[in-house]
Amino acid sequence: MIFDYLFLPILFLIALITSYQDLKFGKIKNKWIILGLGYGLLIFFLFFIWGLVAQPITEFYYSSIKHLSSDSPLPVFTIQNFYLKTALINFLIAIIISFLMWHFSAWSAGDAKLFLVFALLLPLKYYYKTFLPFFPSFVLLVNIFIPIFIFLSIKALFFCWKLLIKEIKEKKVLKSIKELFKNNIVDISRLLILFLTMFLSAQLFQRMANFSFLNNTNKQLTALIIIYLISVPLTKTLKNKKIFFAFIIFSIFALTIGFVYYKEVFIEMFWRVLYMVMFFLVLIGLLRKVLNSYIEERGIKEIKIENLKPNSQISQEFLSNIKKELPEVYKSIQKERYFQPETLDLIKNFCINQKRTTISIYKSFPFAVWMFLGLILTIILKGSLFSLIL
C-alpha cells in the first residue's frame, strides 16, 4: 500500500506529460525519464538503508522516548527484502528487454526509457493475477502491445479487405497467394522449426525437472509470445547455414530424447505442440502481412527533402531505390540507427539527382499514449489481458 502512495502519483504525472508530448511533438523529453528513474531508485535505496537500521532505531525509540521495557512487543515497520529484490531484478531485466527491443527497432529510445520508468514505479501487486517470476513487468509489456496490435490489425483488415475486393474483380487473388507463399516459404519453415524446437524442449525440460511452469494455456500462450518476440533476431541468426545445421541437430536430439524417455506421452505432446505452433504462426504471419501492407500504404507521408531529419524512418519503397542505385549508401543506412550528417547529405543528393523534391517516410506513432493505456489496463486487471479470455 505504501508504494501506491509513493509511486502512483509520480507515475501518472509522468505518463500524462509524456503522452501529451509524444502526441503533440512526437518526442519524449529526457527530464521526465530522469525524474522517474531518479525518484524510484532513490526510494528503493532509502528503503534498503532503512531495512538495515530499522531494528536499532525502533528499539531506541521505544526504550528511550516511549520508555517501554525491553520485553514489551516492539513492532518494526519496514519493507520485506524479498519485495525489494524482486522489484530490482524486474527492473534489471526490463533494462535488458528494453535495450533489445530498441536494438531491433521494436520501439524508439524514448519509448524504451519510458517503459523502464513504468517497470520501476508500478508496484508489483498489480501483476499478481498473472505474476511471472523474475520479470513480472512482462505483463505490462503484453498489455501495451496487445491493444496496439488489435487497433492496427482492425484498421489494416479494413484496408486489406478493400484490396482483396479489388483483386477479386481483377482476378489476381490466386496469383497473389502463390507469390505470398513462394516468397515466405523459407522463413515460415525456419520459424516453424524454431518455435517447435524451443517450445517442445521447454515442455521436455519441464517433465525432466518436474517443474510446472507450462501447466496451463495462459502460460503456454505467454511462452509462445516470448518466443515470438525473440524469433526476429534468432531467425536472422539461423540464416547462417552452419548455425541452422547445428540447430537442426539439436532439434533431432530433443525429439530423440522425448521419444526414448517419454514415449507414452511424447507423440500426443508433439502433435498438440505442432498444432498450437502452426496455428499461432499462421495467425501471426497473416496479421503481420496485413499490417505490413497497411503500413506501407497508409503509414507513409511525403516531406520535403530539406526537412529530412536524423531520426526519420525512410519508407521501404524508397530504400529499395537507394539499394539498387547506391548499395554502399544503403549499407550505411542499415547500420545507422540515426542518420549521420554524411549519410543525410548522400540521401539528399540522391533525391536531387533523381529530380525529387520530396521523400517518403513513415509517420511517427504516439507510442507513449499506448503505453499509458497499457499501464491503466494493468492496474485495473492486476494481470494481463489474456486473463480475460483464458
DOVOZA-351041 format. One record per residue (C-alpha): residue number from 1; residue in three letters; chain; x, y, z. Coordinates in steps of 0.05 Angstrom, whole numbers. Each point is the difference from the previous one (the first is absolute). Layout:
<recs>
{i:NUM aa:ALA ch:A xx:X yy:Y zz:Z};
...
</recs>
This chain:
<recs>
{i:1 aa:MET ch:A xx:0 yy:0 zz:0};
{i:2 aa:ILE ch:A xx:57 yy:48 zz:16};
{i:3 aa:PHE ch:A xx:27 yy:-7 zz:-70};
{i:4 aa:ASP ch:A xx:-68 yy:23 zz:-28};
{i:5 aa:TYR ch:A xx:7 yy:66 zz:37};
{i:6 aa:LEU ch:A xx:73 yy:8 zz:-17};
{i:7 aa:PHE ch:A xx:1 yy:-22 zz:-73};
{i:8 aa:LEU ch:A xx:-69 yy:5 zz:-33};
{i:9 aa:PRO ch:A xx:-6 yy:77 zz:2};
{i:10 aa:ILE ch:A xx:68 yy:12 zz:-31};
{i:11 aa:LEU ch:A xx:-11 yy:-58 zz:-49};
{i:12 aa:PHE ch:A xx:-66 yy:29 zz:-25};
{i:13 aa:LEU ch:A xx:30 yy:70 zz:-4};
{i:14 aa:ILE ch:A xx:57 yy:-25 zz:-44};
{i:15 aa:ALA ch:A xx:-47 yy:-43 zz:-42};
{i:16 aa:LEU ch:A xx:-47 yy:59 zz:-13};
{i:17 aa:ILE ch:A xx:55 yy:49 zz:-18};
{i:18 aa:THR ch:A xx:39 yy:-48 zz:-45};
{i:19 aa:SER ch:A xx:-65 yy:-21 zz:-35};
{i:20 aa:TYR ch:A xx:-16 yy:72 zz:-15};
{i:21 aa:GLN ch:A xx:71 yy:14 zz:-24};
{i:22 aa:ASP ch:A xx:1 yy:-61 zz:-45};
{i:23 aa:LEU ch:A xx:-68 yy:15 zz:-29};
{i:24 aa:LYS ch:A xx:14 yy:74 zz:-10};
{i:25 aa:PHE ch:A xx:74 yy:2 zz:-18};
{i:26 aa:GLY ch:A xx:17 yy:-73 zz:-17};
{i:27 aa:LYS ch:A xx:55 yy:-4 zz:54};
{i:28 aa:ILE ch:A xx:10 yy:-12 zz:74};
{i:29 aa:LYS ch:A xx:45 yy:46 zz:40};
{i:30 aa:ASN ch:A xx:54 yy:-33 zz:40};
{i:31 aa:LYS ch:A xx:-12 yy:42 zz:62};
{i:32 aa:TRP ch:A xx:-64 yy:-39 zz:15};
{i:33 aa:ILE ch:A xx:36 yy:-66 zz:-9};
{i:34 aa:ILE ch:A xx:56 yy:24 zz:47};
{i:35 aa:LEU ch:A xx:-51 yy:24 zz:51};
{i:36 aa:GLY ch:A xx:-36 yy:-68 zz:0};
{i:37 aa:LEU ch:A xx:62 yy:-43 zz:3};
{i:38 aa:GLY ch:A xx:35 yy:45 zz:50};
{i:39 aa:TYR ch:A xx:-60 yy:3 zz:46};
{i:40 aa:GLY ch:A xx:-14 yy:-74 zz:-3};
{i:41 aa:LEU ch:A xx:72 yy:-22 zz:12};
{i:42 aa:LEU ch:A xx:7 yy:49 zz:57};
{i:43 aa:ILE ch:A xx:-62 yy:-28 zz:35};
{i:44 aa:PHE ch:A xx:25 yy:-71 zz:-8};
{i:45 aa:PHE ch:A xx:69 yy:20 zz:27};
{i:46 aa:LEU ch:A xx:-32 yy:34 zz:60};
{i:47 aa:PHE ch:A xx:-42 yy:-61 zz:15};
{i:48 aa:PHE ch:A xx:62 yy:-44 zz:-5};
{i:49 aa:ILE ch:A xx:38 yy:44 zz:49};
{i:50 aa:TRP ch:A xx:-61 yy:2 zz:46};
{i:51 aa:GLY ch:A xx:-1 yy:-76 zz:-1};
{i:52 aa:LEU ch:A xx:71 yy:0 zz:29};
{i:53 aa:VAL ch:A xx:-14 yy:50 zz:55};
{i:54 aa:ALA ch:A xx:-74 yy:-11 zz:16};
{i:55 aa:GLN ch:A xx:12 yy:-48 zz:58};
{i:56 aa:PRO ch:A xx:48 yy:43 zz:41};
{i:57 aa:ILE ch:A xx:-38 yy:65 zz:-14};
{i:58 aa:THR ch:A xx:-66 yy:-33 zz:21};
{i:59 aa:GLU ch:A xx:31 yy:-27 zz:64};
{i:60 aa:PHE ch:A xx:30 yy:69 zz:16};
{i:61 aa:TYR ch:A xx:-67 yy:34 zz:-13};
{i:62 aa:TYR ch:A xx:-41 yy:-46 zz:46};
{i:63 aa:SER ch:A xx:52 yy:-5 zz:55};
{i:64 aa:SER ch:A xx:27 yy:71 zz:3};
{i:65 aa:ILE ch:A xx:-60 yy:41 zz:-23};
{i:66 aa:LYS ch:A xx:-60 yy:-42 zz:17};
{i:67 aa:HIS ch:A xx:35 yy:-31 zz:61};
{i:68 aa:LEU ch:A xx:-26 yy:-69 zz:-12};
{i:69 aa:SER ch:A xx:34 yy:-61 zz:29};
{i:70 aa:SER ch:A xx:43 yy:-43 zz:-45};
{i:71 aa:ASP ch:A xx:-47 yy:-60 zz:7};
{i:72 aa:SER ch:A xx:-59 yy:41 zz:-27};
{i:73 aa:PRO ch:A xx:-24 yy:-16 zz:-71};
{i:74 aa:LEU ch:A xx:38 yy:47 zz:-47};
{i:75 aa:PRO ch:A xx:-29 yy:0 zz:-70};
{i:76 aa:VAL ch:A xx:52 yy:16 zz:-54};
{i:77 aa:PHE ch:A xx:-29 yy:34 zz:-62};
{i:78 aa:THR ch:A xx:40 yy:-16 zz:-62};
{i:79 aa:ILE ch:A xx:-5 yy:-28 zz:-71};
{i:80 aa:GLN ch:A xx:16 yy:-73 zz:-11};
{i:81 aa:ASN ch:A xx:67 yy:-11 zz:-34};
{i:82 aa:PHE ch:A xx:-34 yy:-51 zz:-46};
{i:83 aa:TYR ch:A xx:-44 yy:55 zz:-29};
{i:84 aa:LEU ch:A xx:59 yy:47 zz:-11};
{i:85 aa:LYS ch:A xx:42 yy:-55 zz:-33};
{i:86 aa:THR ch:A xx:-58 yy:-21 zz:-45};
{i:87 aa:ALA ch:A xx:-14 yy:72 zz:-22};
{i:88 aa:LEU ch:A xx:74 yy:14 zz:-15};
{i:89 aa:ILE ch:A xx:9 yy:-66 zz:-38};
{i:90 aa:ASN ch:A xx:-62 yy:17 zz:-40};
{i:91 aa:PHE ch:A xx:30 yy:69 zz:-16};
{i:92 aa:LEU ch:A xx:67 yy:-29 zz:-21};
{i:93 aa:ILE ch:A xx:-34 yy:-49 zz:-47};
{i:94 aa:ALA ch:A xx:-43 yy:57 zz:-27};
{i:95 aa:ILE ch:A xx:65 yy:37 zz:-18};
{i:96 aa:ILE ch:A xx:23 yy:-60 zz:-41};
{i:97 aa:ILE ch:A xx:-67 yy:-10 zz:-34};
{i:98 aa:SER ch:A xx:-7 yy:75 zz:-15};
{i:99 aa:PHE ch:A xx:70 yy:2 zz:-30};
{i:100 aa:LEU ch:A xx:-12 yy:-61 zz:-44};
{i:101 aa:MET ch:A xx:-67 yy:26 zz:-25};
{i:102 aa:TRP ch:A xx:32 yy:68 zz:-15};
{i:103 aa:HIS ch:A xx:58 yy:-35 zz:-34};
{i:104 aa:PHE ch:A xx:-47 yy:-40 zz:-45};
{i:105 aa:SER ch:A xx:-42 yy:63 zz:-15};
{i:106 aa:ALA ch:A xx:-63 yy:-23 zz:37};
{i:107 aa:TRP ch:A xx:-4 yy:69 zz:32};
{i:108 aa:SER ch:A xx:40 yy:65 zz:5};
{i:109 aa:ALA ch:A xx:52 yy:16 zz:53};
{i:110 aa:GLY ch:A xx:-50 yy:48 zz:35};
{i:111 aa:ASP ch:A xx:-53 yy:-54 zz:4};
{i:112 aa:ALA ch:A xx:50 yy:-51 zz:26};
{i:113 aa:LYS ch:A xx:21 yy:48 zz:56};
{i:114 aa:LEU ch:A xx:-72 yy:16 zz:17};
{i:115 aa:PHE ch:A xx:-15 yy:-74 zz:8};
{i:116 aa:LEU ch:A xx:57 yy:-4 zz:51};
{i:117 aa:VAL ch:A xx:-34 yy:55 zz:40};
{i:118 aa:PHE ch:A xx:-66 yy:-38 zz:-2};
{i:119 aa:ALA ch:A xx:34 yy:-66 zz:19};
{i:120 aa:LEU ch:A xx:35 yy:33 zz:59};
{i:121 aa:LEU ch:A xx:-58 yy:40 zz:28};
{i:122 aa:LEU ch:A xx:-59 yy:-46 zz:-9};
{i:123 aa:PRO ch:A xx:-9 yy:-40 zz:66};
{i:124 aa:LEU ch:A xx:6 yy:-75 zz:-8};
{i:125 aa:LYS ch:A xx:-70 yy:-13 zz:29};
{i:126 aa:TYR ch:A xx:-30 yy:21 zz:-67};
{i:127 aa:TYR ch:A xx:29 yy:-63 zz:-33};
{i:128 aa:TYR ch:A xx:-25 yy:-51 zz:49};
{i:129 aa:LYS ch:A xx:-53 yy:-35 zz:-44};
{i:130 aa:THR ch:A xx:52 yy:-19 zz:-53};
{i:131 aa:PHE ch:A xx:64 yy:9 zz:40};
{i:132 aa:LEU ch:A xx:62 yy:-24 zz:-38};
{i:133 aa:PRO ch:A xx:63 yy:-17 zz:40};
{i:134 aa:PHE ch:A xx:59 yy:48 zz:-9};
{i:135 aa:PHE ch:A xx:-34 yy:45 zz:-51};
{i:136 aa:PRO ch:A xx:-72 yy:16 zz:22};
{i:137 aa:SER ch:A xx:1 yy:63 zz:-44};
{i:138 aa:PHE ch:A xx:-7 yy:-46 zz:-61};
{i:139 aa:VAL ch:A xx:-75 yy:5 zz:17};
{i:140 aa:LEU ch:A xx:6 yy:76 zz:-10};
{i:141 aa:LEU ch:A xx:36 yy:-12 zz:-65};
{i:142 aa:VAL ch:A xx:-57 yy:-46 zz:-24};
{i:143 aa:ASN ch:A xx:-53 yy:51 zz:21};
{i:144 aa:ILE ch:A xx:37 yy:54 zz:-40};
{i:145 aa:PHE ch:A xx:9 yy:-39 zz:-65};
{i:146 aa:ILE ch:A xx:-66 yy:-39 zz:-3};
{i:147 aa:PRO ch:A xx:-44 yy:63 zz:-6};
{i:148 aa:ILE ch:A xx:47 yy:29 zz:-52};
{i:149 aa:PHE ch:A xx:-1 yy:-65 zz:-39};
{i:150 aa:ILE ch:A xx:-76 yy:-4 zz:3};
{i:151 aa:PHE ch:A xx:-9 yy:73 zz:-20};
{i:152 aa:LEU ch:A xx:48 yy:-4 zz:-59};
{i:153 aa:SER ch:A xx:-26 yy:-68 zz:-21};
{i:154 aa:ILE ch:A xx:-72 yy:25 zz:-4};
{i:155 aa:LYS ch:A xx:21 yy:60 zz:-42};
{i:156 aa:ALA ch:A xx:44 yy:-44 zz:-43};
{i:157 aa:LEU ch:A xx:-54 yy:-53 zz:-10};
{i:158 aa:PHE ch:A xx:-49 yy:52 zz:-26};
{i:159 aa:PHE ch:A xx:53 yy:27 zz:-46};
{i:160 aa:CYS ch:A xx:19 yy:-70 zz:-26};
{i:161 aa:TRP ch:A xx:-73 yy:-19 zz:-8};
{i:162 aa:LYS ch:A xx:-6 yy:56 zz:-51};
{i:163 aa:LEU ch:A xx:63 yy:-24 zz:-35};
{i:164 aa:LEU ch:A xx:-27 yy:-72 zz:0};
{i:165 aa:ILE ch:A xx:-65 yy:22 zz:-33};
{i:166 aa:LYS ch:A xx:41 yy:38 zz:-52};
{i:167 aa:GLU ch:A xx:43 yy:-61 zz:-15};
{i:168 aa:ILE ch:A xx:-61 yy:-45 zz:-4};
{i:169 aa:LYS ch:A xx:-29 yy:46 zz:-52};
{i:170 aa:GLU ch:A xx:66 yy:0 zz:-38};
{i:171 aa:LYS ch:A xx:7 yy:-76 zz:10};
{i:172 aa:LYS ch:A xx:69 yy:6 zz:32};
{i:173 aa:VAL ch:A xx:-15 yy:-36 zz:67};
{i:174 aa:LEU ch:A xx:31 yy:-68 zz:-17};
{i:175 aa:LYS ch:A xx:62 yy:33 zz:-29};
{i:176 aa:SER ch:A xx:9 yy:42 zz:64};
{i:177 aa:ILE ch:A xx:-8 yy:-61 zz:45};
{i:178 aa:LYS ch:A xx:52 yy:-39 zz:-40};
{i:179 aa:GLU ch:A xx:49 yy:58 zz:3};
{i:180 aa:LEU ch:A xx:-12 yy:8 zz:75};
{i:181 aa:PHE ch:A xx:13 yy:-74 zz:12};
{i:182 aa:LYS ch:A xx:60 yy:-3 zz:-46};
{i:183 aa:ASN ch:A xx:33 yy:61 zz:31};
{i:184 aa:ASN ch:A xx:-10 yy:-22 zz:72};
{i:185 aa:ILE ch:A xx:6 yy:-76 zz:-1};
{i:186 aa:VAL ch:A xx:73 yy:0 zz:23};
{i:187 aa:ASP ch:A xx:-12 yy:49 zz:57};
{i:188 aa:ILE ch:A xx:-62 yy:-38 zz:21};
{i:189 aa:SER ch:A xx:38 yy:-66 zz:2};
{i:190 aa:ARG ch:A xx:55 yy:31 zz:42};
{i:191 aa:LEU ch:A xx:-51 yy:30 zz:49};
{i:192 aa:LEU ch:A xx:-37 yy:-67 zz:4};
{i:193 aa:ILE ch:A xx:63 yy:-38 zz:18};
{i:194 aa:LEU ch:A xx:21 yy:55 zz:49};
{i:195 aa:PHE ch:A xx:-67 yy:3 zz:36};
{i:196 aa:LEU ch:A xx:-10 yy:-75 zz:1};
{i:197 aa:THR ch:A xx:69 yy:-15 zz:26};
{i:198 aa:MET ch:A xx:0 yy:54 zz:55};
{i:199 aa:PHE ch:A xx:-70 yy:-14 zz:24};
{i:200 aa:LEU ch:A xx:7 yy:-75 zz:-2};
{i:201 aa:SER ch:A xx:67 yy:4 zz:35};
{i:202 aa:ALA ch:A xx:-31 yy:43 zz:55};
{i:203 aa:GLN ch:A xx:-55 yy:-51 zz:11};
{i:204 aa:LEU ch:A xx:51 yy:-57 zz:2};
{i:205 aa:PHE ch:A xx:43 yy:38 zz:50};
{i:206 aa:GLN ch:A xx:-63 yy:12 zz:42};
{i:207 aa:ARG ch:A xx:-12 yy:-75 zz:3};
{i:208 aa:MET ch:A xx:73 yy:-17 zz:16};
{i:209 aa:ALA ch:A xx:5 yy:54 zz:54};
{i:210 aa:ASN ch:A xx:-70 yy:-12 zz:26};
{i:211 aa:PHE ch:A xx:-11 yy:75 zz:-3};
{i:212 aa:SER ch:A xx:-70 yy:22 zz:-22};
{i:213 aa:PHE ch:A xx:12 yy:67 zz:-34};
{i:214 aa:LEU ch:A xx:-40 yy:-18 zz:-63};
{i:215 aa:ASN ch:A xx:-58 yy:-34 zz:35};
{i:216 aa:ASN ch:A xx:-56 yy:42 zz:-28};
{i:217 aa:THR ch:A xx:-22 yy:34 zz:-65};
{i:218 aa:ASN ch:A xx:14 yy:70 zz:27};
{i:219 aa:LYS ch:A xx:73 yy:-16 zz:14};
{i:220 aa:GLN ch:A xx:8 yy:-39 zz:-66};
{i:221 aa:LEU ch:A xx:-27 yy:60 zz:-39};
{i:222 aa:THR ch:A xx:47 yy:46 zz:39};
{i:223 aa:ALA ch:A xx:58 yy:-46 zz:-18};
{i:224 aa:LEU ch:A xx:-19 yy:2 zz:-73};
{i:225 aa:ILE ch:A xx:-1 yy:76 zz:1};
{i:226 aa:ILE ch:A xx:68 yy:2 zz:33};
{i:227 aa:ILE ch:A xx:28 yy:-47 zz:-53};
{i:228 aa:TYR ch:A xx:-32 yy:43 zz:-53};
{i:229 aa:LEU ch:A xx:32 yy:63 zz:27};
{i:230 aa:ILE ch:A xx:69 yy:-31 zz:-3};
{i:231 aa:SER ch:A xx:-14 yy:-35 zz:-66};
{i:232 aa:VAL ch:A xx:19 yy:61 zz:-42};
{i:233 aa:PRO ch:A xx:73 yy:2 zz:21};
{i:234 aa:LEU ch:A xx:3 yy:-76 zz:3};
{i:235 aa:THR ch:A xx:-26 yy:-10 zz:-71};
{i:236 aa:LYS ch:A xx:52 yy:48 zz:-25};
{i:237 aa:THR ch:A xx:53 yy:-41 zz:36};
{i:238 aa:LEU ch:A xx:-28 yy:-65 zz:-29};
{i:239 aa:LYS ch:A xx:13 yy:26 zz:-70};
{i:240 aa:ASN ch:A xx:71 yy:-20 zz:13};
{i:241 aa:LYS ch:A xx:4 yy:-71 zz:-29};
{i:242 aa:LYS ch:A xx:47 yy:-27 zz:54};
{i:243 aa:ILE ch:A xx:-43 yy:27 zz:57};
{i:244 aa:PHE ch:A xx:-63 yy:-26 zz:-34};
{i:245 aa:PHE ch:A xx:31 yy:-69 zz:-8};
{i:246 aa:ALA ch:A xx:21 yy:0 zz:74};
{i:247 aa:PHE ch:A xx:-72 yy:19 zz:19};
{i:248 aa:ILE ch:A xx:-28 yy:-57 zz:-43};
{i:249 aa:ILE ch:A xx:47 yy:-48 zz:37};
{i:250 aa:PHE ch:A xx:-26 yy:27 zz:67};
{i:251 aa:SER ch:A xx:-72 yy:-9 zz:-25};
{i:252 aa:ILE ch:A xx:13 yy:-73 zz:-18};
{i:253 aa:PHE ch:A xx:34 yy:-11 zz:68};
{i:254 aa:ALA ch:A xx:-60 yy:30 zz:37};
{i:255 aa:LEU ch:A xx:-49 yy:-43 zz:-40};
{i:256 aa:THR ch:A xx:41 yy:-62 zz:13};
{i:257 aa:ILE ch:A xx:3 yy:13 zz:75};
{i:258 aa:GLY ch:A xx:-74 yy:11 zz:3};
{i:259 aa:PHE ch:A xx:-16 yy:-63 zz:-41};
{i:260 aa:VAL ch:A xx:47 yy:-45 zz:40};
{i:261 aa:TYR ch:A xx:-14 yy:23 zz:71};
{i:262 aa:TYR ch:A xx:-72 yy:24 zz:-5};
{i:263 aa:LYS ch:A xx:-28 yy:-43 zz:-56};
{i:264 aa:GLU ch:A xx:-68 yy:-10 zz:33};
{i:265 aa:VAL ch:A xx:-16 yy:75 zz:0};
{i:266 aa:PHE ch:A xx:50 yy:28 zz:-50};
{i:267 aa:ILE ch:A xx:-39 yy:-13 zz:-65};
{i:268 aa:GLU ch:A xx:-63 yy:31 zz:28};
{i:269 aa:MET ch:A xx:41 yy:59 zz:26};
{i:270 aa:PHE ch:A xx:35 yy:8 zz:-67};
{i:271 aa:TRP ch:A xx:-65 yy:4 zz:-40};
{i:272 aa:ARG ch:A xx:-32 yy:47 zz:51};
{i:273 aa:VAL ch:A xx:61 yy:47 zz:-2};
{i:274 aa:LEU ch:A xx:4 yy:-4 zz:-76};
{i:275 aa:TYR ch:A xx:-73 yy:19 zz:-7};
{i:276 aa:MET ch:A xx:7 yy:58 zz:49};
{i:277 aa:VAL ch:A xx:64 yy:26 zz:-32};
{i:278 aa:MET ch:A xx:-27 yy:-5 zz:-71};
{i:279 aa:PHE ch:A xx:-65 yy:35 zz:18};
{i:280 aa:PHE ch:A xx:39 yy:55 zz:36};
{i:281 aa:LEU ch:A xx:48 yy:9 zz:-58};
{i:282 aa:VAL ch:A xx:-54 yy:2 zz:-53};
{i:283 aa:LEU ch:A xx:-41 yy:50 zz:41};
{i:284 aa:ILE ch:A xx:60 yy:45 zz:16};
{i:285 aa:GLY ch:A xx:28 yy:-7 zz:-70};
{i:286 aa:LEU ch:A xx:-64 yy:22 zz:-33};
{i:287 aa:LEU ch:A xx:-10 yy:58 zz:47};
{i:288 aa:ARG ch:A xx:73 yy:22 zz:-10};
{i:289 aa:LYS ch:A xx:-10 yy:-2 zz:-75};
{i:290 aa:VAL ch:A xx:-65 yy:40 zz:6};
{i:291 aa:LEU ch:A xx:34 yy:50 zz:47};
{i:292 aa:ASN ch:A xx:61 yy:8 zz:-46};
{i:293 aa:SER ch:A xx:-46 yy:13 zz:-59};
{i:294 aa:TYR ch:A xx:-39 yy:52 zz:38};
{i:295 aa:ILE ch:A xx:63 yy:35 zz:27};
{i:296 aa:GLU ch:A xx:30 yy:2 zz:-70};
{i:297 aa:GLU ch:A xx:-62 yy:32 zz:-28};
{i:298 aa:ARG ch:A xx:-30 yy:42 zz:56};
{i:299 aa:GLY ch:A xx:57 yy:11 zz:49};
{i:300 aa:ILE ch:A xx:42 yy:41 zz:-48};
{i:301 aa:LYS ch:A xx:4 yy:75 zz:-12};
{i:302 aa:GLU ch:A xx:38 yy:44 zz:-48};
{i:303 aa:ILE ch:A xx:46 yy:54 zz:27};
{i:304 aa:LYS ch:A xx:46 yy:50 zz:-34};
{i:305 aa:ILE ch:A xx:72 yy:-24 zz:-8};
{i:306 aa:GLU ch:A xx:27 yy:57 zz:43};
{i:307 aa:ASN ch:A xx:-45 yy:-22 zz:57};
{i:308 aa:LEU ch:A xx:31 yy:-70 zz:5};
{i:309 aa:LYS ch:A xx:26 yy:-9 zz:71};
{i:310 aa:PRO ch:A xx:50 yy:-49 zz:31};
{i:311 aa:ASN ch:A xx:-56 yy:-39 zz:35};
{i:312 aa:SER ch:A xx:-45 yy:-6 zz:-62};
{i:313 aa:GLN ch:A xx:-18 yy:-70 zz:-24};
{i:314 aa:ILE ch:A xx:2 yy:-5 zz:-75};
{i:315 aa:SER ch:A xx:-53 yy:-42 zz:-34};
{i:316 aa:GLN ch:A xx:18 yy:-69 zz:-25};
{i:317 aa:GLU ch:A xx:-17 yy:18 zz:-72};
{i:318 aa:PHE ch:A xx:48 yy:59 zz:0};
{i:319 aa:LEU ch:A xx:54 yy:-43 zz:34};
{i:320 aa:SER ch:A xx:-7 yy:-51 zz:-56};
{i:321 aa:ASN ch:A xx:16 yy:55 zz:-51};
{i:322 aa:ILE ch:A xx:61 yy:20 zz:40};
{i:323 aa:LYS ch:A xx:22 yy:-73 zz:5};
{i:324 aa:LYS ch:A xx:-2 yy:-7 zz:-76};
{i:325 aa:GLU ch:A xx:35 yy:65 zz:-16};
{i:326 aa:LEU ch:A xx:47 yy:10 zz:60};
{i:327 aa:PRO ch:A xx:12 yy:-66 zz:37};
{i:328 aa:GLU ch:A xx:55 yy:31 zz:43};
{i:329 aa:VAL ch:A xx:-47 yy:54 zz:25};
{i:330 aa:TYR ch:A xx:-53 yy:-53 zz:13};
{i:331 aa:LYS ch:A xx:50 yy:-39 zz:44};
{i:332 aa:SER ch:A xx:15 yy:63 zz:39};
{i:333 aa:ILE ch:A xx:-75 yy:13 zz:11};
{i:334 aa:GLN ch:A xx:-9 yy:-72 zz:25};
{i:335 aa:LYS ch:A xx:57 yy:8 zz:50};
{i:336 aa:GLU ch:A xx:-20 yy:68 zz:27};
{i:337 aa:ARG ch:A xx:-58 yy:7 zz:48};
{i:338 aa:TYR ch:A xx:2 yy:75 zz:-9};
{i:339 aa:PHE ch:A xx:25 yy:30 zz:-64};
{i:340 aa:GLN ch:A xx:69 yy:31 zz:4};
{i:341 aa:PRO ch:A xx:9 yy:68 zz:-35};
{i:342 aa:GLU ch:A xx:40 yy:-33 zz:-56};
{i:343 aa:THR ch:A xx:-56 yy:-51 zz:-12};
{i:344 aa:LEU ch:A xx:-53 yy:54 zz:0};
{i:345 aa:ASP ch:A xx:39 yy:39 zz:-52};
{i:346 aa:LEU ch:A xx:7 yy:-63 zz:-44};
{i:347 aa:ILE ch:A xx:-75 yy:-14 zz:5};
{i:348 aa:LYS ch:A xx:-17 yy:73 zz:-18};
{i:349 aa:ASN ch:A xx:48 yy:-1 zz:-58};
{i:350 aa:PHE ch:A xx:-31 yy:-64 zz:-25};
{i:351 aa:CYS ch:A xx:-69 yy:33 zz:1};
{i:352 aa:ILE ch:A xx:27 yy:60 zz:-37};
{i:353 aa:ASN ch:A xx:32 yy:-44 zz:-54};
{i:354 aa:GLN ch:A xx:-67 yy:-37 zz:-6};
{i:355 aa:LYS ch:A xx:-34 yy:68 zz:-7};
{i:356 aa:ARG ch:A xx:-42 yy:-12 zz:62};
{i:357 aa:THR ch:A xx:-21 yy:57 zz:45};
{i:358 aa:THR ch:A xx:-32 yy:-46 zz:52};
{i:359 aa:ILE ch:A xx:16 yy:-64 zz:35};
{i:360 aa:SER ch:A xx:-47 yy:-52 zz:31};
{i:361 aa:ILE ch:A xx:9 yy:-17 zz:74};
{i:362 aa:TYR ch:A xx:-41 yy:-39 zz:51};
{i:363 aa:LYS ch:A xx:-47 yy:41 zz:43};
{i:364 aa:SER ch:A xx:18 yy:7 zz:74};
{i:365 aa:PHE ch:A xx:-41 yy:-43 zz:47};
{i:366 aa:PRO ch:A xx:-20 yy:28 zz:69};
{i:367 aa:PHE ch:A xx:25 yy:-61 zz:37};
{i:368 aa:ALA ch:A xx:-1 yy:34 zz:68};
{i:369 aa:VAL ch:A xx:-76 yy:6 zz:-3};
{i:370 aa:TRP ch:A xx:-7 yy:-75 zz:-10};
{i:371 aa:MET ch:A xx:50 yy:-12 zz:56};
{i:372 aa:PHE ch:A xx:-45 yy:41 zz:45};
{i:373 aa:LEU ch:A xx:-60 yy:-41 zz:-21};
{i:374 aa:GLY ch:A xx:39 yy:-64 zz:15};
{i:375 aa:LEU ch:A xx:17 yy:27 zz:68};
{i:376 aa:ILE ch:A xx:-73 yy:15 zz:16};
{i:377 aa:LEU ch:A xx:-21 yy:-69 zz:-24};
{i:378 aa:THR ch:A xx:52 yy:-33 zz:44};
{i:379 aa:ILE ch:A xx:-23 yy:39 zz:61};
{i:380 aa:ILE ch:A xx:-73 yy:-16 zz:-13};
{i:381 aa:LEU ch:A xx:9 yy:-74 zz:-18};
{i:382 aa:LYS ch:A xx:58 yy:-14 zz:47};
{i:383 aa:GLY ch:A xx:25 yy:-47 zz:-54};
{i:384 aa:SER ch:A xx:4 yy:-8 zz:-75};
{i:385 aa:LEU ch:A xx:-56 yy:8 zz:-51};
{i:386 aa:PHE ch:A xx:5 yy:-75 zz:-11};
{i:387 aa:SER ch:A xx:-31 yy:-11 zz:69};
{i:388 aa:LEU ch:A xx:-66 yy:26 zz:-29};
{i:389 aa:ILE ch:A xx:-4 yy:-53 zz:-55};
{i:390 aa:LEU ch:A xx:38 yy:-60 zz:29};
</recs>
